[in-house]
Amino acid sequence: MRLALLFLALLMLGGCGMGKAVSTTGKMFDKYGCMSRDFKGQDPCEPEEP
C-alpha cells in the first residue's frame, strides 16, 4: 500500500514538471515563429497583451 501511494505521489509531481515544460516549449515556438516571420519579411506578429 505504501509503495502504491509513493508511486502515485511521484506521478503527480512528474506531471507538474511536464506541464511546465510543455508551456515553456510553446512560448519558445511562438517567439521563434515571430522572429522567423520578421526574417522572411512577412507581416510582424501582433504584440502580446500582459
Summary of the structure (lengths in Angstrom):
residues: 50
radius of gyration: 18.8
end to end distance: 46.0
largest distance: 60.6
contacts: 84
relative contact order: 0.08
helix: 78%
strand: 0%
